[in-house]
Amino acid sequence: MRAAMFAAAIGLALASPAAAESFDGTYAGTISCESIVGVSQRPLRGSFKMTINAAAARYEREIQTGQGQPTGVFERGSGSVTPAGVVTLTGAAQIGGSNATANYNGTITGGVARLTGIQKWTKSGDRKCSIEARVAR
């Protein structure tokens, strides 16, 4: 009897799929980007916020002046998160007659999103960026 119960318990454990990790939540952290020659006097370092709900992601970060001051204008975008924690984001911004598109990709592991990407500015060129943001618990 015990052997039959043990075999049944093992069978149930093997038949039950493992629960997928949920990445839902609000992530807050930092975006760091290269300086833009002739525009920014130093590399960008600013706040980054991302919210994930049911595999859909939305993000924003405030655009800074070339001297690193806030502008009140935001780059915003959206994307997706796979069950394995792979994040893909696409966004845009417009300020002072210049438009930007942005693409970021990376992963979430242990409640930390680590992304890299590029911003393409119409008037000033491209720059590489990295993001690290932690989920609020």
C-alpha positions in Angstrom: 0.0 0.0 0.0 2.8 2.4 0.9 4.5 1.7 -2.4 1.4 2.4 -4.3 0.9 5.7 -2.4 4.5 6.7 -3.0 4.2 5.9 -6.7 1.0 7.9 -7.0 2.6 10.9 -5.2 5.7 10.8 -7.5 3.4 10.6 -10.6 1.4 13.6 -9.4 4.6 15.6 -8.8 5.9 14.7 -12.3 2.6 15.5 -14.0 2.1 18.9 -12.3 3.8 21.7 -14.3 6.0 24.0 -12.3 4.5 27.3 -11.6 5.9 30.0 -13.9 7.7 32.9 -12.2 5.7 36.1 -12.2 7.6 39.2 -13.2 4.6 41.5 -12.4 5.4 44.6 -10.4 7.0 48.0 -10.5 10.7 48.2 -11.2 12.7 51.3 -10.3 16.3 51.9 -11.1 18.9 53.8 -13.2 19.5 54.3 -16.8 23.1 55.1 -17.9 23.9 56.3 -21.4 27.0 57.5 -23.3 27.3 61.2 -23.7 26.3 62.7 -27.1 29.2 64.6 -28.6 28.4 68.3 -29.0 25.1 67.9 -27.0 25.7 66.5 -23.5 28.6 67.5 -21.4 28.6 64.2 -19.5 27.2 60.7 -19.7 23.5 60.4 -18.8 22.6 58.9 -15.5 18.9 59.1 -14.6 15.9 57.4 -13.0 14.1 54.6 -14.9 10.7 53.1 -14.0 9.1 50.1 -15.6 5.8 48.4 -14.7 5.0 44.8 -15.8 1.5 43.3 -15.7 0.6 40.0 -17.3 3.7 39.9 -19.6 3.1 43.5 -20.9 5.7 46.1 -19.9 5.5 49.9 -19.9 8.4 52.3 -19.0 9.4 55.9 -18.7 12.4 58.0 -17.9 12.8 61.8 -17.8 14.8 63.5 -20.6 17.6 65.6 -19.2 19.3 68.7 -20.6 22.9 68.5 -21.8 24.0 69.6 -18.3 22.0 66.8 -16.6 19.0 68.9 -15.5 15.4 67.6 -15.6 13.2 68.9 -18.4 9.7 67.6 -17.5 9.6 65.7 -20.8 9.6 61.9 -20.8 10.7 59.1 -23.0 7.9 56.5 -22.8 7.5 53.1 -24.2 6.2 49.6 -24.0 7.1 46.0 -24.7 6.8 42.4 -23.5 8.3 40.0 -21.0 8.5 36.3 -21.9 7.9 33.5 -19.3 11.7 33.1 -19.2 12.1 36.8 -18.2 13.4 38.2 -21.5 12.4 41.8 -21.8 12.0 43.8 -25.0 11.1 47.5 -24.9 10.5 50.1 -27.6 9.9 53.8 -26.9 10.1 57.4 -28.1 10.6 61.0 -27.0 10.4 64.4 -28.5 12.1 67.6 -27.2 13.3 70.8 -28.8 12.6 69.8 -32.3 14.5 66.5 -31.9 12.9 63.1 -31.9 14.3 59.9 -30.4 13.5 56.2 -30.7 14.8 53.8 -28.2 15.1 50.0 -28.0 16.2 48.1 -24.9 16.5 44.3 -24.4 17.6 42.2 -21.5 16.5 39.8 -18.8 14.9 39.8 -15.3 16.7 37.5 -12.8 16.0 37.5 -9.1 13.8 40.6 -9.2 16.4 42.6 -11.1 16.0 43.8 -14.7 19.2 44.3 -16.6 18.8 45.8 -20.0 21.0 47.3 -22.7 20.0 49.2 -25.8 20.3 52.2 -28.0 18.7 55.6 -28.3 18.6 57.2 -31.8 18.2 61.0 -31.8 17.3 62.7 -35.1 19.5 65.7 -34.5 22.4 64.4 -32.5 23.0 60.7 -33.3 22.9 57.4 -31.4 24.1 56.4 -28.0 24.3 53.1 -26.1 22.5 52.7 -22.8 22.3 50.3 -19.9 19.5 49.9 -17.3 19.3 48.2 -14.0 16.0 48.3 -12.1 14.8 46.3 -9.1 11.2 45.2 -8.4 9.5 46.9 -5.4 8.7 44.3 -2.8 
